[in-house]
Amino acid sequence: MKLDEKILIFLLLAATAVFGQKTESLDLLSDATDNQIEHNYSIGSSFFMLGNLLSDAPDYYVLTFGYQFTKKDRIFAEFNTWKYSEPLGTYGHSDAFYPGYVRAFGVGIGYQRFYWKGLFTTVQATPFMKQYYTTNNDKIQKGFQLYFQLIAGYRFEFFKKRWYLEPAYALKYWPVDTNYPSDFAKIENGKPNYIFEPSLNFGFKF
């Protein structure tokens, strides 16, 4: 092979390597640009807290702090507290009520995945510490509950995509629920440990 032919082949190989690297770099840059997020952090809550204005208020409060690390992926931590006086598996439709009520406090973590536009699913786990009360507001004993949620919904964004609204539907399941007082346990006996419920969350990104 002549010297000029060797030089030509070398130049062609070098050009291929250089342009190949440039193309790969442009692809990586494009992916980075696509995943660039203007506001990674968010704080939110639930419109269901309006139920606290009712005469039989559930004292329901929720505060969520989230971090979106790609346009499709978000993680969050959520503080949640409320009280209830009927089995959760038949909540809102129970035929019997506890001789008192439960106050629950929990801090959970979750992962939210976005698909097409605002369509998303979420998985969440929350450990709850439960305090049982009598009808006279006397503390009885404590319990523990491990609470899972599988959620599907849609996010609507407003005002330059800084505010959002998330109507959703969730399967809620608590495989661990301990230390019921005996008179509470009688009401709880035979009730399901899951329920399907809607939700309506909102939040602000910053």
N, C-alpha and C positions, 0 to 999 in steps of 0.2 A: 504493500500500500504506500503510495507516494506521500510525501510530507504534507502537501497542501490538502490532500484528502483527509489525513489524520487531523489536521487543524480544523477543517470544516466540521468533521464529526464531533470533535471536542467542543466547538462553539455551539453546535446544535444541542448537545447534551447539557452544556452549561446554561443555555437559554431556557431549555425545558425545566431544569431545576429551579432557576430563578423565577420564571413565570409561574411555576407550580407553587412555589412558596408564597408568591404574591397573592395567587388565587386563594390559597389556604388562609393567608392572613386576612384577606378581604372577607372570606366566609366567617372567620372568627369575629371580625369586627362587626359584621352584619348581625351575627347572633347576639353579640354584646349590646348592640344598639337596640335590637328587638326586645331584649330583656331589661333594658334600662327603665327604671321606675322613678318617677319624679317625687312621689311621696311614699316612702316605705312603711311608715308607722301609722297606726290607726287606734282610735279609742271609740268604744261603742257601748250600746246598751239595748234594751228591749222596750218596745211600745206597750208590752203587756204589763209594765209597771203602773200603767194607768189604772189597773185593777186595785191599786192601793187607795184609790179615791172612793171605792165602794164601802158600804157600811160594814160588810164582813170582809175586810181587807186581808189579803194573804201576806202582807208585809214582804212583798217580793222585790228584791233589789239585785241587779246584775250589772257588772262593769267588766268590759273586755278590753284587753290591750293586745294589739296584733302587730306582726312584722311580716311584710310581704317581700320575699327575697327573689322571686321572679314574677313575671306577669301572670303565671299560672299557679304559683305556690305561695301559701301564707300559713304561718303558725301563730298561735295566740294563747294567752293565759286569761282565765276568766274567774272572777270572784262572784259567788252566787249565794244568796241566803233567802229563805222564805219559811213560812209556817203553814202547816196543813193539819186538818183534823179528820181526814178520811183516807182510806187506802189509795195509794197512787195509781194502782192498776185499774181502779174504777173511778178515778178522780173526776168530779163533776157529775157523776151518775151513781154514786154509792147509795146503797139502801140502808147502810148503818154507818155510824160515826164513832170515832174513838171517845172514850171518857176523858177527854183532854185534847192535847194537840202536840205536834212535833215541831221543834225549831231546828232547822238544818243550816249548817255553814259549810261551804265547800270552795276549794280553789282547784280548777281543772285546767287541762291543756288540750289543744286540738290542732288539727291540720285541715286546711281548706284547699281544695283543688278546683281550679277554674278550667272549663272546657271551651265551649263555644260561646263567645260574647260573655254574658254575665252568668251563664249556667254553671253551677258549682255543686260539689258534694263536700261534706265535712264529717270527720270522725272526731269524737271528743270523749275524754274520760275525766270524771270528777269524783274524788273521794269526799264524802260528806261526813262530818261529825254531827250526830243528832242528839238533841236534848229533849227528853220527854217531860211533859207538864200535865198536871191535873187540871180539871175545870176551874180550880181555884188559883191557877197560875203557880202552883208549887212544883218545884223540880223533883223528878222522881229518879231517873237514871239516864245514862248515856248509851248511845248505840253508834254503829258505823254502817255506812252504805257506800258501795262502789257503783257508780252511775255512768252508763255509757249512752252515747247518742250517735245515731247514723242519720245524717241530714242531707236532703236534696232541696235546692232552691235556686233563686235567680237574683242577681244583684243589679239594681238600677242605680245609676250614678247621676248626680246633679251638681250644678254650680262649679263648672270646670273640673268635674270629677273629684271634687274634694269631699262631698257628702254622698252617702249611699244608703239605700234601703234594701233589705233582704227578706222578702216573703219566702217561707220555706215550710217543709213538712218533715217531721222527724219520727224515727223509731227510738224510743227511750227504754232502756233495759237495765235492771239492777240485779245482777246475779248474787250479790252479797248484801245482806240487810240484817243486822244483828241486834240482839239484846232487847227485844220488845218486852215491855211489861206484860204480865199475863193477861190482863183485861184488854190491852191493845191487841195482843196476839190473837185473841178470840175473834176480834173484828177482822183482822188481817188474814186469818186462816182461809185458804182456798182462793184467795184473790190472785190475779195474774201479777207477775213481776215485770211487766212491760206495758207500754201504751203508745199509741200513735197520736201525735199532737202537732198542730200548726205553730209557727213562730213568726214574729215580725220584728226583726232587729234593724237598728240604724247605727250609723257611725260617721266619724270625721277622720279624714286622712291628713297627715302632716309630715 
